[in-house]
Every structure is written in structure tokens, then in C-alpha cells.
Amino acid sequence: MGRIWPDWFLGMAASGGKIYGSTELFANAWLRPFAPDLVQPGKYREDAAHAALVGDVISLSKLLRAHKYSQPELNKALSFAVMSFWDNTTAIELLIRAGADVNAKFGEGTTPMMLAYECSCNIPVLLEHGARLDERNRWGQNALDLARQRHDMVAVRVLETSGAKP
């Protein structure tokens, strides 16, 4: 039988399971493909996108008060907050109040709603702030299509109940 724990989790266990260590290891493992420039020790305390991804609401709040982030930086942080595997609604709310656009497109036309499949509890907060369900990416897929493709029936149910159409 193969190993069931990813390397970042084993690293956290080897480090004594410190919360700081686990947060940083998780964030760095998750961010590496999306934003290699953020994968540095201690970086999540300096960057809103990284703090948003790991759900560090206290650091995120301090960063948003201390710095004037541009619209693209806020949108990037919002996309990272939405991609998290847990209820990150507080971080999402903070970023929206700071000026992040819930319908911003990046990459291949991806919107935050299209990334919310990781934790369907993040979908309603986007909808409350005007996220559109009919936005399509470069390949013509919307959030509902992507949730179905990933076999996330909870996200599919939430999106269909909210009025999403394929």
C-alpha cells in the first residue's frame, strides 16, 4: 500500500507538529505551482495572498491596514483565499471590503467562483457580494462545469441551488 500522507504533512510531523510549521509547510507546498515567488520561509507574514491562503486572518487584517495593495494584488489574494480547503469566509470578506473584485479574471479567464470548489462553504460569500455564475473561462467552462468535472457534488448542489446553469 502506498503512502497516504503528502510530504508537507510528514514534514510538519517531523518538525514536532508546530502550528507555524504546519501552516508554512502547507502554504508553501500548495503555492509552489501558482506563485513560486511566495514560497519562502516567513513569507506569509509579509504578503496578503499568502496570509489569505493559509487563513491567517489576523496577519491578513494587519497587512490590509498597513499597506495599500493594488487591485491585481487584492484579486490575487482573493483567489488564494477562495482556493483554501477550509471555511475561509472571514479572509474572503476582509479582501472584498478592501476592494478585491469577486468577478476578476486571471490566467485562462478563471474567476474566484471557479476556484471555490475546494470548499463549497466559500461559494455563498462570493454570491452575496455579486459574483456571477455565468462567467466562462477560455475553454467555455463555468463554475458549475468545473465542479462537475471534479465530481464535487456538494459544490454542484450549492451552485445549482444558487441558479447556475451549465
C-alpha contacts under 8 A as a table, 3 or more apart, distances in Angstrom:
res1	aa1	res2	aa2	distance
3	R	6	P	7.78
5	W	9	F	6.27
5	W	10	L	6.62
6	P	9	F	5.48
6	P	10	L	6.51
7	D	10	L	5.09
7	D	11	G	6.09
8	W	11	G	5.02
8	W	12	M	6.29
8	W	22	S	7.77
8	W	25	L	5.45
8	W	26	F	5.93
8	W	29	A	6.36
9	F	12	M	5.02
9	F	13	A	6.27
9	F	22	S	7.17
9	F	25	L	7.55
9	F	26	F	7.33
10	L	13	A	5.02
10	L	14	A	6.11
11	G	14	A	5.04
11	G	15	S	6.17
11	G	25	L	7.37
12	M	15	S	5.06
12	M	16	G	6.64
12	M	17	G	5.04
12	M	18	K	6.98
12	M	21	G	5.91
12	M	22	S	4.99
12	M	25	L	6.81
13	A	16	G	5.40
13	A	17	G	4.75
14	A	17	G	6.97
15	S	18	K	6.65
15	S	21	G	6.96
17	G	21	G	6.83
17	G	22	S	6.44
18	K	21	G	5.03
18	K	22	S	6.09
19	I	22	S	5.10
19	I	23	T	5.99
20	Y	23	T	5.28
20	Y	24	E	6.10
21	G	24	E	5.24
21	G	25	L	5.90
22	S	25	L	5.12
22	S	26	F	5.90
23	T	26	F	5.28
23	T	27	A	6.05
23	T	54	V	6.39
24	E	27	A	5.15
24	E	28	N	5.96
24	E	41	P	7.32
24	E	42	G	7.42
24	E	44	Y	7.51
25	L	28	N	5.22
25	L	29	A	6.05
26	F	29	A	5.23
26	F	30	W	6.08
26	F	54	V	7.83
27	A	30	W	5.13
27	A	31	L	5.80
27	A	39	V	7.95
27	A	50	H	7.16
27	A	53	L	6.98
27	A	54	V	6.01
28	N	31	L	5.13
28	N	32	R	5.89
28	N	38	L	7.71
28	N	39	V	5.11
28	N	40	Q	7.40
29	A	32	R	5.68
30	W	33	P	7.13
30	W	34	F	7.82
31	L	34	F	5.20
31	L	35	A	5.50
31	L	36	P	6.60
31	L	38	L	7.24
31	L	39	V	6.68
32	R	35	A	5.68
32	R	36	P	4.70
32	R	38	L	7.78
32	R	39	V	6.15
33	P	36	P	6.36
35	A	38	L	5.73
35	A	39	V	7.26
36	P	39	V	5.33
37	D	40	Q	7.51
38	L	43	K	6.24
38	L	44	Y	7.72
38	L	47	D	7.92
38	L	50	H	7.14
39	V	43	K	6.98
40	Q	43	K	5.40
42	G	45	R	5.90
42	G	46	E	7.47
43	K	46	E	5.30
43	K	47	D	6.32
43	K	50	H	7.25
44	Y	47	D	5.37
44	Y	48	A	7.27
44	Y	49	A	7.72
44	Y	50	H	4.65
44	Y	51	A	4.95
45	R	48	A	7.88
45	R	50	H	7.74
45	R	51	A	6.46
45	R	59	S	6.21
46	E	51	A	7.95
46	E	63	L	7.31
47	D	50	H	5.52
47	D	51	A	6.30
47	D	63	L	7.37
48	A	51	A	5.09
48	A	52	A	5.93
48	A	60	L	5.59
48	A	63	L	6.29
48	A	64	L	7.22
48	A	74	L	7.74
48	A	77	A	5.91
49	A	52	A	5.12
49	A	53	L	6.26
49	A	73	E	7.54
49	A	74	L	7.63
49	A	76	K	6.25
49	A	77	A	3.67
49	A	78	L	7.19
49	A	80	F	6.03
49	A	81	A	7.36
50	H	53	L	5.16
50	H	54	V	6.43
50	H	77	A	7.18
50	H	80	F	7.34
51	A	54	V	5.44
51	A	55	G	6.06
51	A	56	D	5.08
51	A	57	V	7.09
51	A	59	S	6.39
51	A	60	L	5.46
52	A	55	G	5.07
52	A	56	D	6.22
52	A	57	V	6.96
52	A	60	L	6.31
52	A	77	A	6.01
52	A	78	L	7.19
52	A	80	F	6.26
52	A	81	A	4.69
52	A	91	A	5.86
52	A	92	I	7.73
53	L	56	D	7.76
53	L	77	A	7.47
53	L	80	F	4.86
53	L	81	A	4.53
53	L	82	V	7.61
53	L	83	M	7.04
53	L	84	S	5.71
54	V	81	A	7.64
54	V	84	S	7.14
55	G	81	A	7.11
55	G	84	S	7.83
55	G	88	N	6.06
55	G	91	A	6.48
56	D	59	S	5.59
56	D	60	L	6.12
56	D	91	A	7.82
57	V	60	L	4.91
57	V	61	S	5.89
57	V	90	T	7.02
57	V	91	A	5.67
58	I	61	S	5.19
58	I	62	K	6.29
59	S	62	K	5.09
59	S	63	L	6.04
60	L	63	L	5.06
60	L	64	L	6.09
60	L	91	A	7.32
61	S	64	L	5.21
61	S	65	R	6.30
61	S	94	L	7.10
62	K	65	R	5.21
62	K	66	A	6.03
63	L	66	A	5.06
63	L	67	H	5.88
64	L	67	H	5.60
64	L	68	K	7.06
64	L	69	Y	7.38
64	L	98	A	7.15
65	R	68	K	7.74
69	Y	73	E	5.93
69	Y	74	L	6.28
70	S	73	E	5.22
70	S	74	L	6.30
71	Q	74	L	5.16
71	Q	75	N	6.11
71	Q	99	G	7.04
71	Q	100	A	6.38
71	Q	101	D	7.80
72	P	75	N	5.01
72	P	76	K	6.08
73	E	76	K	5.12
73	E	77	A	6.23
74	L	77	A	5.07
74	L	78	L	6.14
74	L	95	L	6.55
74	L	98	A	7.62
74	L	99	G	6.91
74	L	100	A	4.92
74	L	101	D	7.86
75	N	78	L	4.99
75	N	79	S	6.23
75	N	100	A	4.99
75	N	101	D	6.02
75	N	102	V	7.71
75	N	104	A	6.58
76	K	79	S	5.14
76	K	80	F	6.34
77	A	80	F	5.11
77	A	81	A	6.16
77	A	95	L	7.40
78	L	81	A	5.02
78	L	82	V	6.18
78	L	92	I	6.15
78	L	95	L	6.16
78	L	96	I	7.64
78	L	100	A	6.55
78	L	102	V	7.79
78	L	112	P	7.08
79	S	82	V	5.20
79	S	83	M	6.26
79	S	111	T	7.64
79	S	112	P	5.13
79	S	115	L	7.10
80	F	83	M	5.09
80	F	84	S	6.74
81	A	84	S	5.71
81	A	88	N	6.36
81	A	91	A	6.48
81	A	92	I	6.06
82	V	88	N	6.99
82	V	92	I	6.97
82	V	112	P	6.36
82	V	113	M	7.84
82	V	115	L	6.25
82	V	116	A	5.26
82	V	118	E	7.87
82	V	119	C	7.79
82	V	122	N	6.41
83	M	115	L	5.52
83	M	116	A	5.83
83	M	117	Y	7.66
83	M	118	E	5.96
83	M	119	C	7.54
84	S	87	D	7.68
84	S	88	N	6.92
84	S	118	E	6.39
84	S	119	C	6.85
85	F	118	E	5.24
85	F	119	C	5.32
86	W	118	E	7.75
86	W	119	C	5.68
87	D	119	C	6.53
87	D	121	C	5.96
87	D	122	N	6.24
88	N	91	A	5.57
88	N	92	I	6.33
88	N	122	N	6.55
89	T	92	I	4.92
89	T	93	E	6.00
89	T	121	C	7.74
89	T	122	N	5.78
89	T	125	V	6.60
90	T	93	E	5.11
90	T	94	L	6.23
91	A	94	L	5.09
91	A	95	L	6.27
92	I	95	L	5.24
92	I	96	I	6.20
92	I	125	V	7.66
93	E	96	I	5.15
93	E	97	R	6.11
93	E	125	V	7.49
94	L	97	R	5.20
94	L	98	A	6.17
95	L	98	A	4.90
95	L	99	G	6.40
95	L	100	A	5.54
96	I	99	G	5.12
96	I	100	A	4.66
96	I	101	D	6.74
96	I	102	V	7.27
96	I	129	H	7.93
97	R	100	A	7.23
101	D	104	A	5.27
102	V	111	T	7.49
102	V	112	P	6.30
102	V	113	M	7.67
102	V	126	L	6.42
102	V	129	H	7.08
102	V	130	G	6.96
102	V	131	A	5.33
103	N	111	T	5.82
103	N	112	P	6.78
103	N	113	M	7.75
103	N	130	G	7.90
103	N	131	A	5.56
103	N	132	R	6.66
104	A	111	T	5.72
104	A	112	P	7.23
105	K	108	E	7.85
105	K	109	G	4.96
105	K	110	T	5.28
105	K	111	T	4.88
105	K	112	P	7.88
106	F	109	G	5.24
106	F	110	T	5.47
106	F	111	T	6.73
107	G	110	T	6.17
108	E	137	N	6.08
108	E	138	R	5.44
109	G	136	R	7.03
109	G	137	N	4.29
109	G	138	R	5.51
110	T	114	M	6.19
110	T	115	L	7.64
110	T	136	R	7.55
110	T	137	N	5.38
110	T	138	R	7.96
111	T	114	M	5.33
111	T	115	L	6.90
111	T	135	E	7.59
111	T	137	N	7.83
112	P	115	L	5.18
112	P	116	A	6.41
113	M	116	A	5.22
113	M	117	Y	7.92
113	M	123	I	6.69
113	M	126	L	6.93
113	M	131	A	6.88
113	M	132	R	7.84
113	M	133	L	7.41
113	M	143	A	6.06
114	M	117	Y	6.91
114	M	142	N	6.72
114	M	143	A	4.33
114	M	144	L	7.90
114	M	146	L	6.83
114	M	147	A	7.97
115	L	118	E	6.94
115	L	143	A	7.69
116	A	119	C	5.94
116	A	120	S	6.07
116	A	122	N	6.10
116	A	123	I	5.93
117	Y	120	S	5.46
117	Y	123	I	7.91
117	Y	146	L	7.98
117	Y	147	A	5.89
117	Y	152	D	6.97
117	Y	155	A	5.79
119	C	122	N	5.92
119	C	123	I	7.79
119	C	155	A	7.76
120	S	123	I	5.37
120	S	124	P	7.98
120	S	154	V	6.67
120	S	155	A	4.99
120	S	158	V	7.22
121	C	124	P	6.51
121	C	125	V	7.91
122	N	125	V	5.77
122	N	126	L	6.82
123	I	126	L	5.36
123	I	127	L	6.39
123	I	155	A	7.96
123	I	158	V	7.66
123	I	159	L	7.83
124	P	127	L	4.97
124	P	128	E	6.09
125	V	128	E	5.07
125	V	129	H	6.53
126	L	129	H	5.28
126	L	130	G	6.56
126	L	131	A	5.34
127	L	130	G	5.16
127	L	131	A	4.82
127	L	132	R	7.21
128	E	131	A	7.39
132	R	135	E	6.12
133	L	142	N	7.05
133	L	143	A	6.65
133	L	144	L	7.94
133	L	159	L	7.96
133	L	163	G	7.70
133	L	164	A	5.58
133	L	165	K	7.90
134	D	142	N	6.24
134	D	143	A	7.91
134	D	164	A	6.98
134	D	165	K	7.41
135	E	142	N	5.73
135	E	143	A	7.72
136	R	139	W	7.48
136	R	140	G	5.08
136	R	141	Q	5.01
136	R	142	N	4.50
136	R	143	A	7.70
137	N	140	G	5.27
137	N	141	Q	5.47
137	N	142	N	6.51
138	R	141	Q	7.48
141	Q	144	L	7.89
141	Q	145	D	5.56
141	Q	146	L	6.56
142	N	145	D	5.30
142	N	146	L	6.38
142	N	166	P	7.13
143	A	146	L	5.19
143	A	147	A	6.17
143	A	159	L	7.82
144	L	147	A	5.12
144	L	148	R	6.18
144	L	155	A	7.88
144	L	156	V	6.01
144	L	159	L	6.24
144	L	160	E	7.49
144	L	164	A	6.41
144	L	165	K	7.06
144	L	166	P	6.25
145	D	148	R	5.20
145	D	149	Q	6.11
145	D	166	P	6.04
146	L	149	Q	4.93
146	L	150	R	6.25
147	A	150	R	5.16
147	A	151	H	6.18
147	A	152	D	5.37
147	A	153	M	7.41
147	A	155	A	6.13
147	A	156	V	5.74
148	R	151	H	4.85
148	R	152	D	6.11
148	R	153	M	7.07
148	R	156	V	6.27
149	Q	152	D	7.85
152	D	155	A	5.51
152	D	156	V	6.21
153	M	156	V	4.83
153	M	157	R	5.99
154	V	157	R	5.15
154	V	158	V	6.24
155	A	158	V	5.08
155	A	159	L	6.02
156	V	159	L	5.18
156	V	160	E	6.00
157	R	160	E	5.18
157	R	161	T	5.99
158	V	161	T	5.20
158	V	162	S	6.19
159	L	162	S	5.01
159	L	163	G	6.44
159	L	164	A	5.36
160	E	163	G	5.13
160	E	164	A	4.91
160	E	165	K	6.93
161	T	164	A	7.37
